[in-house]
Amino acid sequence: MNKDDMNSSEHDQIDANIINYLSGKASNEEIFQLEDWIKSSEQNRMYYLQVKNIWEVSGKPFDPSDISTEEALERVLKLNHIESTKPGFWYYLQRVAAVLIIPLMLGSFLWGRFIHDSGKSGITDSIVYNEIFAAYGTRSTLILNDGSKVWLNSGSSLSYPVKFTNQKRIVKLKGEAYFEVHSDLARPFIVQTRSINVMATGTKFNVQAFSASNETQVSLVTGKVSVNKCAGENNISKIAELKPNQHLIYNTVSGEKELNNEDVYRYIAWKDGKLIFRGESLSSIVDKISQLYNVEIEMRGKNLQDFKYRATFQDESLEEILKLLKLSSPVDYREVKRNPLPDGSFPKKKIIIFSTKK
Protein backbone atom coordinates (compact mmCIF):
# COMPACT_ATOMS: atom_id res chain seq x y z
CA MET A 1 0.00 0.00 0.00
CA ASN A 2 1.34 3.43 -0.95
CA LYS A 3 1.52 6.02 1.78
CA ASP A 4 -0.82 8.28 -0.23
CA ASP A 5 -3.46 5.54 -0.06
CA MET A 6 -3.18 5.02 3.69
CA ASN A 7 -5.67 6.36 6.17
CA SER A 8 -4.58 8.40 9.19
CA SER A 9 -4.30 5.46 11.59
CA GLU A 10 -2.21 3.41 9.15
CA HIS A 11 0.01 6.43 8.53
CA ASP A 12 0.49 6.88 12.28
CA GLN A 13 1.28 3.18 12.70
CA ILE A 14 4.05 3.31 10.08
CA ASP A 15 5.61 6.34 11.79
CA ALA A 16 5.23 4.72 15.22
CA ASN A 17 6.99 1.59 13.98
CA ILE A 18 9.88 3.67 12.68
CA ILE A 19 10.24 5.56 15.96
CA ASN A 20 10.09 2.32 17.96
CA TYR A 21 12.80 0.83 15.77
CA LEU A 22 15.13 3.79 16.21
CA SER A 23 14.61 3.81 19.97
CA GLY A 24 15.43 0.10 20.19
CA LYS A 25 11.86 -0.91 21.07
CA ALA A 26 10.65 -2.30 17.73
CA SER A 27 9.52 -5.90 17.64
CA ASN A 28 10.29 -8.28 14.80
CA GLU A 29 6.67 -7.86 13.70
CA GLU A 30 7.13 -4.08 13.32
CA ILE A 31 10.36 -4.54 11.39
CA PHE A 32 8.72 -7.04 9.03
CA GLN A 33 5.78 -4.65 8.52
CA LEU A 34 8.13 -1.85 7.48
CA GLU A 35 10.04 -4.12 5.11
CA ASP A 36 6.84 -5.39 3.53
CA TRP A 37 5.59 -1.83 3.06
CA ILE A 38 8.78 -0.73 1.33
CA LYS A 39 8.72 -3.78 -0.94
CA SER A 40 5.02 -3.46 -1.78
CA SER A 41 5.40 -0.83 -4.51
CA GLU A 42 7.92 1.08 -6.58
CA GLN A 43 6.49 4.33 -5.21
CA ASN A 44 7.24 3.25 -1.64
CA ARG A 45 10.77 2.26 -2.64
CA MET A 46 11.35 5.60 -4.35
CA TYR A 47 10.00 7.39 -1.30
CA TYR A 48 12.56 5.57 0.81
CA LEU A 49 15.40 6.43 -1.58
CA GLN A 50 14.45 10.12 -1.60
CA VAL A 51 14.33 10.28 2.18
CA LYS A 52 17.58 8.34 2.40
CA ASN A 53 19.28 10.96 0.25
CA ILE A 54 18.22 13.71 2.64
CA TRP A 55 19.37 11.67 5.61
CA GLU A 56 22.81 11.17 4.08
CA VAL A 57 23.07 14.90 3.45
CA SER A 58 21.98 15.76 6.99
CA GLY A 59 24.46 13.46 8.69
CA LYS A 60 22.38 13.10 11.88
CA PRO A 61 18.76 12.53 12.92
CA PHE A 62 16.19 15.22 13.54
CA ASP A 63 13.68 15.47 16.34
CA PRO A 64 10.32 15.23 14.54
CA SER A 65 8.47 16.83 17.45
CA ASP A 66 9.82 20.33 16.97
CA ILE A 67 10.86 20.82 13.38
CA SER A 68 9.05 22.16 10.32
CA THR A 69 9.77 21.40 6.68
CA GLU A 70 11.59 24.69 6.14
CA GLU A 71 13.65 24.28 9.32
CA ALA A 72 14.61 20.77 8.30
CA LEU A 73 15.84 21.98 4.91
CA GLU A 74 17.79 24.84 6.50
CA ARG A 75 19.44 22.44 8.95
CA VAL A 76 20.43 20.15 6.11
CA LEU A 77 22.12 23.11 4.42
CA LYS A 78 23.89 24.29 7.57
CA LEU A 79 25.14 20.85 8.54
CA ASN A 80 26.79 20.49 5.18
CA HIS A 81 28.00 24.13 4.87
CA ILE A 82 26.02 24.65 1.67
CA GLU A 83 24.91 28.19 0.91
CA SER A 84 21.25 28.60 0.16
CA THR A 85 22.11 30.68 -2.89
CA LYS A 86 23.07 27.57 -4.86
CA PRO A 87 20.02 27.02 -7.10
CA GLY A 88 20.86 23.44 -8.07
CA PHE A 89 20.80 22.16 -4.52
CA TRP A 90 17.72 24.20 -3.60
CA TYR A 91 15.93 22.85 -6.65
CA TYR A 92 16.73 19.28 -5.62
CA LEU A 93 15.57 19.81 -2.04
CA GLN A 94 12.36 21.51 -3.16
CA ARG A 95 11.62 18.58 -5.46
CA VAL A 96 12.05 16.18 -2.54
CA ALA A 97 10.03 18.40 -0.17
CA ALA A 98 7.19 18.39 -2.68
CA VAL A 99 7.06 14.62 -2.40
CA LEU A 100 7.28 14.44 1.38
CA ILE A 101 4.81 17.20 2.39
CA ILE A 102 4.37 18.21 6.04
CA PRO A 103 3.22 15.20 8.02
CA LEU A 104 5.46 12.93 5.96
CA MET A 105 8.46 15.20 6.48
CA LEU A 106 8.17 14.91 10.26
CA GLY A 107 9.12 11.24 10.21
CA SER A 108 11.00 11.06 6.96
CA PHE A 109 14.49 11.56 8.33
CA LEU A 110 14.09 8.41 10.38
CA TRP A 111 14.10 6.09 7.35
CA GLY A 112 17.84 6.23 6.76
CA ARG A 113 18.50 4.73 10.17
CA PHE A 114 15.89 2.03 9.65
CA ILE A 115 17.86 0.75 6.68
CA HIS A 116 21.45 0.06 7.75
CA ASP A 117 23.94 -2.76 7.69
CA SER A 118 23.16 -4.26 11.08
CA GLY A 119 21.24 -6.98 9.27
CA LYS A 120 17.85 -5.91 10.60
CA SER A 121 16.60 -5.01 7.14
CA GLY A 122 16.97 -6.42 3.68
CA ILE A 123 17.38 -3.00 2.00
CA THR A 124 20.93 -1.70 2.14
CA ASP A 125 23.53 -0.32 -0.21
CA SER A 126 26.20 -2.87 0.68
CA ILE A 127 24.04 -5.99 1.05
CA VAL A 128 21.89 -7.39 -1.71
CA TYR A 129 19.09 -9.69 -0.60
CA ASN A 130 17.39 -12.48 -2.53
CA GLU A 131 14.07 -14.09 -1.66
CA ILE A 132 13.07 -17.64 -2.50
CA PHE A 133 9.53 -18.99 -2.27
CA ALA A 134 8.38 -22.63 -2.20
CA ALA A 135 5.05 -23.00 -3.98
CA TYR A 136 2.32 -24.98 -2.28
CA GLY A 137 2.78 -28.71 -2.70
CA THR A 138 6.51 -28.32 -3.35
CA ARG A 139 9.82 -28.00 -1.49
CA SER A 140 12.86 -25.90 -2.36
CA THR A 141 16.51 -26.22 -1.43
CA LEU A 142 19.39 -23.78 -1.62
CA ILE A 143 22.98 -23.33 -0.50
CA LEU A 144 23.84 -19.98 1.06
CA ASN A 145 27.03 -18.04 0.45
CA ASP A 146 28.65 -19.41 3.62
CA GLY A 147 27.97 -23.03 2.62
CA SER A 148 24.92 -23.48 4.86
CA LYS A 149 22.12 -25.57 3.36
CA VAL A 150 18.41 -24.74 3.60
CA TRP A 151 15.30 -26.78 2.82
CA LEU A 152 12.18 -24.63 2.43
CA ASN A 153 8.75 -26.17 3.03
CA SER A 154 5.55 -25.64 1.06
CA GLY A 155 4.12 -22.11 1.17
CA SER A 156 7.25 -20.68 2.83
CA SER A 157 9.73 -17.96 1.89
CA LEU A 158 13.27 -17.07 2.90
CA SER A 159 15.01 -13.73 2.49
CA TYR A 160 18.81 -14.02 2.54
CA PRO A 161 21.86 -11.97 1.49
CA VAL A 162 23.70 -12.86 -1.68
CA LYS A 163 26.84 -12.61 0.43
CA PHE A 164 27.23 -12.51 4.21
CA THR A 165 29.33 -9.44 4.93
CA ASN A 166 28.50 -8.60 8.55
CA GLN A 167 29.47 -10.14 11.86
CA LYS A 168 26.10 -11.90 11.94
CA ARG A 169 24.63 -14.15 9.27
CA ILE A 170 20.97 -13.14 9.25
CA VAL A 171 18.14 -14.65 7.22
CA LYS A 172 14.41 -13.97 7.48
CA LEU A 173 11.88 -16.80 7.42
CA LYS A 174 8.15 -16.85 6.79
CA GLY A 175 6.83 -20.40 7.13
CA GLU A 176 9.02 -23.45 7.74
CA ALA A 177 12.60 -24.34 6.91
CA TYR A 178 15.27 -26.86 7.89
CA PHE A 179 18.82 -25.54 8.27
CA GLU A 180 22.22 -27.23 8.19
CA VAL A 181 24.41 -24.34 9.27
CA HIS A 182 28.06 -24.14 8.30
CA SER A 183 30.12 -23.72 11.47
CA ASP A 184 31.54 -20.24 12.08
CA LEU A 185 31.94 -19.36 15.75
CA ALA A 186 32.87 -15.76 14.95
CA ARG A 187 29.67 -15.10 12.98
CA PRO A 188 26.45 -16.42 14.53
CA PHE A 189 23.73 -17.61 12.17
CA ILE A 190 20.37 -16.03 13.02
CA VAL A 191 16.94 -16.98 11.69
CA GLN A 192 14.49 -14.12 12.18
CA THR A 193 10.73 -14.72 12.20
CA ARG A 194 7.92 -12.35 13.13
CA SER A 195 7.99 -13.52 16.74
CA ILE A 196 11.40 -15.00 17.59
CA ASN A 197 15.06 -15.22 16.63
CA VAL A 198 16.88 -18.55 16.52
CA MET A 199 20.66 -18.22 16.89
CA ALA A 200 23.22 -20.91 16.06
CA THR A 201 26.86 -21.18 15.01
CA GLY A 202 27.04 -24.59 13.36
CA THR A 203 24.15 -27.02 13.77
CA LYS A 204 21.08 -28.69 12.24
CA PHE A 205 17.62 -27.50 13.20
CA ASN A 206 14.09 -26.84 11.98
CA VAL A 207 11.98 -23.70 12.45
CA GLN A 208 8.23 -23.57 11.86
CA ALA A 209 6.69 -20.09 11.99
CA PHE A 210 3.62 -19.78 9.79
CA SER A 211 1.81 -16.45 10.10
CA ALA A 212 -1.59 -18.16 10.40
CA SER A 213 -0.54 -19.95 13.61
CA ASN A 214 0.07 -18.57 17.10
CA GLU A 215 2.65 -21.30 17.69
CA THR A 216 6.28 -21.18 16.63
CA GLN A 217 8.16 -24.49 16.82
CA VAL A 218 11.88 -25.26 16.84
CA SER A 219 13.39 -28.74 16.58
CA LEU A 220 17.10 -29.40 17.14
CA VAL A 221 18.95 -32.33 15.55
CA THR A 222 22.60 -31.62 16.43
CA GLY A 223 24.58 -28.87 18.17
CA LYS A 224 22.69 -26.23 20.10
CA VAL A 225 20.52 -23.21 19.38
CA SER A 226 19.32 -20.26 21.43
CA VAL A 227 15.71 -19.16 20.92
CA ASN A 228 15.04 -15.54 21.83
CA LYS A 229 12.20 -13.07 21.82
CA CYS A 230 13.32 -9.70 20.46
CA ALA A 231 11.44 -6.47 21.09
CA GLY A 232 14.29 -4.33 19.78
CA GLU A 233 18.05 -4.38 19.33
CA ASN A 234 18.67 -3.90 23.03
CA ASN A 235 15.66 -5.76 24.36
CA ILE A 236 16.29 -9.49 23.93
CA SER A 237 14.92 -12.14 26.28
CA LYS A 238 15.83 -15.81 26.09
CA ILE A 239 12.98 -18.26 25.62
CA ALA A 240 15.00 -21.47 25.66
CA GLU A 241 18.32 -23.04 24.77
CA LEU A 242 17.85 -26.35 22.99
CA LYS A 243 19.96 -29.49 23.10
CA PRO A 244 19.90 -32.28 20.49
CA ASN A 245 16.56 -34.10 20.16
CA GLN A 246 14.58 -31.36 21.84
CA HIS A 247 11.44 -29.80 20.41
CA LEU A 248 10.16 -26.38 21.49
CA ILE A 249 6.60 -25.13 21.10
CA TYR A 250 6.25 -21.42 21.85
CA ASN A 251 2.90 -19.62 21.94
CA THR A 252 3.55 -16.14 20.56
CA VAL A 253 0.36 -14.74 22.12
CA SER A 254 0.43 -16.13 25.66
CA GLY A 255 4.20 -16.53 25.95
CA GLU A 256 3.78 -20.12 27.15
CA LYS A 257 6.40 -22.67 26.09
CA GLU A 258 6.71 -26.43 26.03
CA LEU A 259 10.10 -28.12 25.68
CA ASN A 260 10.15 -31.88 25.05
CA ASN A 261 12.90 -34.48 24.73
CA GLU A 262 12.03 -36.80 21.85
CA ASP A 263 13.02 -38.16 18.47
CA VAL A 264 12.62 -35.00 16.39
CA TYR A 265 12.80 -36.67 12.97
CA ARG A 266 9.03 -36.57 12.56
CA TYR A 267 9.21 -32.76 12.68
CA ILE A 268 11.83 -32.56 9.94
CA ALA A 269 10.73 -35.54 7.80
CA TRP A 270 8.92 -33.17 5.43
CA LYS A 271 12.28 -32.30 3.84
CA ASP A 272 12.48 -35.93 2.70
CA GLY A 273 8.94 -35.83 1.33
CA LYS A 274 7.41 -37.56 4.36
CA LEU A 275 4.55 -36.76 6.71
CA ILE A 276 4.95 -38.72 9.94
CA PHE A 277 2.17 -38.92 12.53
CA ARG A 278 2.57 -40.71 15.84
CA GLY A 279 -0.67 -40.78 17.82
CA GLU A 280 -1.71 -37.37 16.54
CA SER A 281 -5.27 -36.11 16.39
CA LEU A 282 -7.16 -35.70 13.14
CA SER A 283 -7.21 -31.93 13.68
CA SER A 284 -3.40 -31.88 13.86
CA ILE A 285 -3.17 -33.86 10.63
CA VAL A 286 -5.69 -31.59 8.95
CA ASP A 287 -3.63 -28.52 9.89
CA LYS A 288 -0.51 -29.97 8.29
CA ILE A 289 -2.06 -31.14 5.04
CA SER A 290 -4.01 -27.87 4.76
CA GLN A 291 -0.74 -25.96 4.82
CA LEU A 292 1.06 -28.39 2.53
CA TYR A 293 -1.58 -28.41 -0.20
CA ASN A 294 -3.07 -24.92 0.35
CA VAL A 295 -6.57 -26.30 0.87
CA GLU A 296 -9.30 -25.44 3.36
CA ILE A 297 -10.49 -28.47 5.35
CA GLU A 298 -13.57 -28.36 7.56
CA MET A 299 -14.26 -31.10 10.10
CA ARG A 300 -17.88 -31.82 10.96
CA GLY A 301 -18.68 -33.89 14.02
CA LYS A 302 -17.44 -33.60 17.61
CA ASN A 303 -16.17 -37.16 17.79
CA LEU A 304 -13.66 -36.47 15.00
CA GLN A 305 -11.39 -34.94 17.63
CA ASP A 306 -11.10 -38.35 19.32
CA PHE A 307 -9.54 -40.07 16.32
CA LYS A 308 -5.79 -40.68 16.66
CA TYR A 309 -3.50 -41.69 13.84
CA ARG A 310 -0.17 -43.41 13.46
CA ALA A 311 0.88 -43.18 9.86
CA THR A 312 3.67 -42.23 7.46
CA PHE A 313 2.91 -40.65 4.11
CA GLN A 314 5.62 -40.17 1.51
CA ASP A 315 5.03 -37.92 -1.50
CA GLU A 316 1.34 -38.86 -1.66
CA SER A 317 -1.11 -36.51 -3.28
CA LEU A 318 -3.89 -34.86 -1.28
CA GLU A 319 -6.41 -37.29 -2.77
CA GLU A 320 -4.30 -40.30 -1.77
CA ILE A 321 -3.93 -39.06 1.82
CA LEU A 322 -7.67 -38.47 2.16
CA LYS A 323 -8.40 -41.96 0.84
CA LEU A 324 -5.96 -43.52 3.34
CA LEU A 325 -7.57 -41.61 6.22
CA LYS A 326 -10.97 -42.84 5.07
CA LEU A 327 -9.76 -46.46 4.96
CA SER A 328 -8.20 -46.34 8.43
CA SER A 329 -11.06 -44.73 10.39
CA PRO A 330 -14.83 -44.16 10.21
CA VAL A 331 -14.63 -40.90 8.26
CA ASP A 332 -15.50 -39.80 4.77
CA TYR A 333 -14.97 -36.60 2.82
CA ARG A 334 -16.29 -34.57 -0.06
CA GLU A 335 -15.00 -31.68 -2.08
CA VAL A 336 -17.10 -28.51 -2.21
CA LYS A 337 -17.84 -27.28 -5.70
CA ARG A 338 -15.99 -24.08 -6.47
CA ASN A 339 -17.85 -21.33 -8.25
CA PRO A 340 -15.97 -18.46 -9.91
CA LEU A 341 -15.70 -15.20 -8.00
CA PRO A 342 -16.83 -11.87 -9.50
CA ASP A 343 -13.30 -11.20 -10.79
CA GLY A 344 -13.21 -14.56 -12.61
CA SER A 345 -10.84 -16.28 -10.17
CA PHE A 346 -11.70 -19.33 -8.09
CA PRO A 347 -11.66 -19.65 -4.28
CA LYS A 348 -9.33 -22.02 -2.46
CA LYS A 349 -10.27 -25.68 -2.70
CA LYS A 350 -12.42 -26.78 0.24
CA ILE A 351 -12.75 -30.30 1.65
CA ILE A 352 -15.33 -31.37 4.25
CA ILE A 353 -14.43 -34.35 6.45
CA PHE A 354 -17.29 -35.94 8.35
CA SER A 355 -17.85 -38.96 10.57
CA THR A 356 -19.58 -42.10 9.30
CA LYS A 357 -19.81 -43.51 12.80
CA LYS A 358 -23.38 -43.71 14.10
C-alpha positions, 0 to 999 in steps of 0.5 A: 500500500502506498503512503498516499493511499493510507488512512490516518491510523495506518500512517500513524502506525508506520511512523510509530513503527519507525520511531520504535525501531530507532529507539530500540523498542521495535519488535520483529513484527514491526520490522517485518511490517516496514520491510513489507511496506517498502517492498510493496510498490515502486512508489514506496521504494522511491520514497525511501530512496528520496528520504535516504538521500536527505538523511545522508546529506543531513548526517544526523537525525532530527527530532520530529516533534519540533521541526518544520519542513523549512527548518529541516531543509535549513538544517540540512544546508547548515550541517553540510555548509552549503549556501542557500544561494546555490540554485541546483541544490535548492531545486533538488531539495524543493523537489524532494520536499514536494514529495514528502509534504508536512506530516510525511516530512516529520518522520522522513528523516528516520528512514535512513537509520531504519535501513542500515547494515546491522542486518535488521533489514533487507534493504541496504547499499552494501548488502543485496538480498534475494528471496526464495519462495516454495510453492504450495505442494513443493519443497525448495533447497538452496545453499547460502554463500557461507555453505549453509544448506536450507530446505524450504517447506511448502508455502514458505519464503526465505530472504537471505543476502547474496553474500554474508558481509557482517558479523552476523549471518541473518536470514528472514523466514516466513513459514518453515525451513530446515537448516544445516548451518556451516560452522563459524563461531565468529559469525552467529547464524540467526533466523528471524521470524515475526515472533522470535530469533533462533541463533546458532553457530554450526548445527542442524535445526528446523523452524516452523513459523507460519503467520496463520498460527500462534505457535512457533516451533523449533526442533534441534537435531545436532549442536545447540541453538538459542531461541530468543524473543526480540522487542528491539536491538537492546531488548532481547529475552531468552525463551530457551536453549535447545539441546539435540533431540529437543522440540520447542513449542512457543505460543507467541500470544500467551508466551507459554512454552513447552520443551520436550525431549524426543526423536525429532525426525518426525518434525523434519521428515517433510524435507524428505517428502514424508509426513509422519504422525505418531498418535496425533489427532485428526485436527493436527493432521488436517492442519498440516495437510491444509498448509502443505496443499493450500486447501481449506479443510472443515471437520464436521462432528465432535467425535472427529477430535477423538480419532488418533492416527499413526501413519507415514505418508511419503510424496502422496497426493492430497487425494491419496492421503484423504483416501488412506484416512478414510480407509483407516477410520470411520470418516469420509470426505467430499469436495465442495464445488468451487464457483468463480468469484466476480473477478473470474478467479476461483476460491481455495479448494475446500474439503469437508471431512465428516464422521460415518460412525453412528 
